[in-house]
């Protein structure tokens, strides 16, 4: 049995579908029954779990050969870092008590740093808490997801301006499509070639690094209008994030992350990582997002 936490998300549902295509039994772990409907249609067993509740997480991993672990950043929480650490502690405790043969943790570029990287410090905590688990561990560190730009693309479409926290706008940074992360995760869960290596650290990013200029140019070409990348002044970051509905603590995690990005601290740890590259281009991801943005804009 392959157990996929966060199976309704962009990464998890791709991993679950790939494992089903490979003929494996998959238990998709979701928060509610509605999230499990499409996963059940592809033959997944559905398990409901609260990541803050040890008994429900323990039930979800019963009989597992392999577990794909996702601890999401709880965006709406007043103290997302504390809550995510509690989720990690619960998951690690369940896995220590009943270790499967293989555990793959979805992590981030920069997770080797213990502090000073905002959200990414939480993935350092995840990796650290999982290391005592008596399983073959795989840490899949992904670059910034291309889908994350969906948060600001509506602004770009409406105003012709793409706000960016990447400084300078010409700086090239790694990014990757969520579906490529999900496909690689499934591949690694099935891969027995390095079963004696633990933890196995694997990185993934797209074939080409991009700049904020590239992001604006790509979206503008698809939307058939000029989109100009805008270098958001550092002093305006917090207000912009608060205006987008983020609480103060979550906004601080974001600003600390991009301070680290702009200082060059968020990148692949080449000394320890197996490097993989996704095949999906930024234009392909934006093309899949654009119709939804246009539909919302037309309905206003």
C-alpha positions in Angstrom: 0.0 0.0 0.0 1.3 3.5 -1.0 -0.1 6.2 1.3 -0.2 9.7 -0.1 -0.8 12.6 2.3 -2.1 15.8 0.7 -3.5 13.7 -2.1 -5.9 16.3 -3.2 -3.2 18.9 -3.8 -1.3 19.7 -7.0 1.5 17.3 -6.2 -0.3 14.6 -4.3 -3.0 13.9 -6.8 -0.4 13.5 -9.6 1.6 11.1 -7.5 -1.5 9.1 -6.6 -2.6 8.9 -10.2 0.9 7.8 -11.4 1.1 5.1 -8.8 -2.4 3.8 -9.8 -1.2 3.7 -13.4 1.7 1.6 -12.3 -0.8 -0.9 -10.8 -0.1 -0.1 -7.1 -2.6 0.1 -4.3 -2.9 3.7 -3.2 -4.5 5.2 0.0 -5.2 8.9 -0.6 -5.2 10.8 2.6 -7.5 13.9 2.5 -9.3 16.2 4.9 -12.8 15.5 3.8 -14.9 13.2 1.6 -15.4 15.8 -1.1 -11.6 16.0 -1.7 -11.5 12.3 -2.2 -14.2 12.0 -4.9 -11.9 12.3 -7.9 -9.2 10.2 -6.3 -11.7 7.4 -5.6 -12.6 7.5 -9.3 -9.1 6.4 -10.2 -9.2 3.6 -7.8 -7.7 5.1 -4.6 -8.7 4.0 -1.2 -9.7 7.2 0.7 -8.7 7.9 4.2 -9.7 11.0 6.2 -7.1 12.4 8.6 -6.4 15.5 10.6 -2.7 16.2 10.5 -2.8 17.5 14.1 -4.5 14.3 15.4 -2.1 11.5 16.0 -4.6 8.6 16.1 -6.1 9.6 12.7 -2.6 9.9 11.1 -1.6 6.6 12.7 -4.7 4.9 11.2 -3.9 6.4 7.7 -0.4 4.7 7.6 -1.5 1.3 8.9 -0.2 -1.4 6.5 1.8 1.0 4.4 4.7 -0.1 2.3 5.6 3.5 1.5 4.4 6.9 2.6 4.5 10.3 0.8 4.5 12.9 3.5 3.3 16.4 3.0 2.9 19.0 5.8 1.3 22.0 4.2 1.8 25.6 5.5 -1.5 26.4 7.1 -2.1 29.8 5.4 -5.2 30.8 7.4 -3.7 30.0 10.8 -2.8 32.9 13.1 0.6 31.2 13.8 1.3 29.0 10.8 4.9 28.1 11.8 3.8 26.7 15.2 0.9 24.8 13.7 3.0 23.3 10.9 5.6 22.2 13.4 2.8 20.5 15.4 1.7 18.7 12.2 5.3 17.6 11.6 5.7 16.3 15.1 2.4 14.3 14.8 3.5 12.8 11.5 7.0 11.9 12.7 5.6 10.3 15.9 3.2 8.1 13.8 6.0 7.1 11.5 8.4 6.3 14.3 5.8 4.1 16.0 4.9 2.2 12.8 7.7 2.8 10.2 7.0 1.8 6.6 9.7 0.5 4.4 10.0 3.9 2.6 9.1 7.5 3.4 9.3 10.3 0.9 9.0 13.8 2.3 8.1 16.8 0.1 10.7 19.4 1.0 12.1 22.7 -0.4 15.3 24.1 -1.9 17.2 25.6 1.0 16.0 23.1 3.6 19.6 22.5 4.7 19.5 25.8 6.5 18.3 25.8 10.1 17.3 29.4 10.2 17.0 32.7 8.3 14.9 31.4 5.4 11.3 32.0 6.4 9.0 29.2 5.3 11.9 27.0 4.3 13.0 26.6 7.9 9.9 24.6 8.4 11.1 22.1 5.8 14.4 21.9 7.6 12.4 21.0 10.7 10.5 18.4 8.7 13.7 16.7 7.5 15.3 16.8 11.0 12.2 15.3 12.7 12.0 12.5 10.2 15.7 11.4 10.4 15.1 9.1 13.4 12.4 7.2 11.5 13.5 3.6 10.8 12.7 3.7 7.1 14.5 4.5 3.9 14.0 8.3 3.8 13.8 10.3 0.6 13.8 14.1 0.8 12.5 15.5 -2.4 13.5 19.2 -2.4 11.6 21.2 -5.0 12.3 24.7 -6.4 9.6 27.3 -6.2 6.4 26.0 -7.9 5.4 27.7 -11.1 1.8 27.5 -9.9 2.6 29.9 -7.0 2.5 32.8 -9.5 -1.3 32.2 -9.8 -1.6 34.4 -6.7 -0.5 37.6 -8.6 -1.4 36.7 -12.2 -4.9 38.2 -11.7 -3.3 41.5 -10.8 -1.1 41.3 -13.9 -4.1 40.6 -16.1 -6.1 43.5 -14.6 -3.4 46.1 -14.4 -0.7 45.0 -16.8 1.8 44.9 -14.0 3.4 41.8 -12.4 4.5 42.5 -8.8 7.7 40.6 -7.9 9.6 40.0 -4.7 12.5 38.7 -6.6 15.3 41.3 -6.7 16.6 42.3 -9.2 14.0 41.6 -11.9 16.8 40.1 -14.1 17.9 37.6 -11.5 17.5 34.0 -12.7 15.9 31.6 -10.2 14.9 28.0 -10.2 11.2 27.0 -10.6 9.3 23.8 -11.3 5.8 22.7 -12.2 3.9 20.9 -9.4 3.0 18.0 -11.7 6.6 17.3 -12.4 7.3 17.1 -8.6 4.4 14.7 -8.3 5.6 12.4 -11.1 9.1 12.3 -9.7 7.8 11.6 -6.2 5.9 8.5 -7.6 9.0 7.4 -9.5 11.2 7.6 -6.4 8.7 5.7 -4.3 8.9 2.9 -6.9 12.7 3.1 -7.3 14.7 0.3 -5.5 18.1 1.1 -6.9 19.4 3.0 -3.9 17.2 1.4 -1.2 20.2 1.3 1.2 20.8 5.1 1.0 19.0 7.1 3.7 18.3 9.9 3.7 18.4 10.1 -0.1 18.2 13.8 -1.1 16.8 14.6 -4.6 16.3 18.0 -6.1 14.0 19.0 -8.9 13.7 22.2 -10.9 12.6 23.1 -14.5 14.9 22.7 -17.4 15.6 26.5 -17.6 15.8 29.1 -14.8 13.7 32.2 -15.3 13.6 35.8 -14.2 10.7 38.0 -13.2 11.1 39.6 -16.7 10.6 36.1 -18.2 7.5 35.5 -16.1 5.9 38.8 -17.2 6.8 38.2 -20.8 5.5 34.6 -20.8 2.2 35.6 -19.2 1.8 38.6 -21.5 2.2 36.6 -24.6 -0.5 34.1 -23.5 -2.9 36.9 -22.4 -2.2 39.0 -25.6 -1.3 42.1 -23.7 1.8 43.8 -22.4 2.7 42.8 -18.9 5.5 44.7 -17.1 7.4 43.2 -14.2 7.4 45.5 -11.2 10.2 45.4 -8.6 8.2 45.7 -5.3 10.1 47.9 -2.9 11.1 46.0 0.2 9.3 48.4 2.5 6.0 47.7 0.7 6.1 43.9 0.9 4.2 43.5 4.2 1.4 45.9 3.2 1.0 44.0 -0.1 0.9 40.6 1.6 -1.6 41.9 4.2 -3.7 43.3 1.4 -3.7 39.8 -0.1 -5.3 38.5 3.1 -2.2 37.1 4.8 -1.8 37.5 8.5 1.2 39.1 10.1 3.0 35.9 11.0 2.5 34.3 7.6 3.6 37.5 5.8 6.8 37.5 7.9 7.5 33.9 6.7 7.2 35.1 3.1 9.3 38.2 3.5 12.0 36.3 5.3 11.9 33.7 2.5 12.4 36.2 -0.3 15.1 38.0 1.7 16.9 34.7 1.7 16.1 34.2 -2.0 17.5 37.6 -3.0 20.6 36.9 -0.9 21.3 33.7 -2.8 20.6 31.3 0.0 17.7 29.4 -1.6 19.2 27.0 -4.2 20.0 23.4 -4.8 22.4 21.9 -2.4 24.6 20.4 -5.1 27.0 18.6 -2.8 24.4 16.1 -1.5 21.5 16.2 -4.0 20.7 14.0 -7.0 19.6 16.6 -9.5 16.5 16.0 -11.6 14.8 18.4 -14.1 11.1 18.7 -14.9 9.9 18.8 -18.5 7.0 21.2 -18.1 7.6 24.8 -19.3 6.4 27.9 -17.6 4.2 28.7 -20.6 2.4 25.4 -20.3 1.6 26.0 -16.6 0.4 29.6 -17.3 -1.7 28.3 -20.2 -3.6 26.0 -17.8 -4.1 28.8 -15.3 -5.2 31.6 -17.6 -8.7 30.4 -18.5 -9.7 30.4 -14.8 -8.3 33.9 -14.2 -10.1 35.2 -17.3 -13.4 33.5 -16.2 -13.2 35.1 -12.8 -12.4 38.5 -14.3 -15.3 38.2 -16.7 -17.7 37.3 -13.9 -16.9 40.6 -12.0 
